[in-house]
Amino acid sequence: MLALRLPPDIEKRLTELAAKSGRTKSYYAREAIVAYMEDFELLVEAERRLNNNPKFIPFDEVLAEIGLTQEDLKNHAVPHVE
């Protein structure tokens, strides 16, 4: 069981959404928490991997790994940003 206080404007929006959709406020709170947790867990894992392997790989090496060159990118109308 979880109880939380929301700012009045968020509570109002949540109440209105629940009324319009026929779902409960708890449903939307649960869905929002699950979505946030999934995103945050991915972020934490990415940070962990980065911290455990901080090796910098030059862009040209990444391109070579997939069989491309900078010239290939220019010839395929990839926008150039300076």
N, C-alpha and C positions, 0 to 999 in steps of 0.2 A: 504494500500500500504506500502510495506517495501522495502527499498533499503539498501544494505550492501556491504561492500568491503571485498573481500577475498584475501588472499595471492596469489601471481601469480601462484604458483604451484598448489594450490587447484582450482583456476579458470581454469587452463589448464586441470586438471583432469575432472572437471565438464563439460567443453566444449567438451572434447573427449567422455565422457560417453554419453552426450546428442546426439552427432553426431552418435555414434555407435548404439544407441538404438532407435533413432527417436523420443525421448521424449525431452521436453524442459528442460533447466537448472532450470527454475522456478519449474517444476514438482519435480525434485530431491531435490531442496532446501526445498520445502514444505513438502515432504515426510520425509526428515531428521529432520526437526523441529518438526513435529508431533510425530515421533518416540521418539525423545529426550524428548519432553514434557510429553508423556505418562510414560516413565521410571522415569523421575524426579518427576512427581506427585506421583507415587507409593513410591518413596524414601521419599518424604516429609511426606506422610501419615504414613509410617512405623516409621519415626523418631518421629512424633507427638504421635503416639500410645505408643512408647517406653518411651517417656518423661512423658506421662500421667499415665503410669503404669510400673514403673521401677522394679517391683518385680522380683527377680531372682527365677527361678524354677530349682531345682537340676535335673540333667539328670535322675537319678533313679526315680524321681516322674513322669517325662515325660514318661519314659518307662512303669511305673506302670499304668499310665492313658490309655495306649494303650495295656495293658496286656502282657508286655514283661519284661524280666530281662536282666541284663548284661550277664548272662550265656546263655540266648537265643541268644544273638548277637554273642557270641563266637561260639556257636554250628552251626550257619548258615553261617559260613565262611565270616563274615564281617571283613575286615582288621583291625587289631589292631595297633593303632598309639600311640607311647609313646612320 
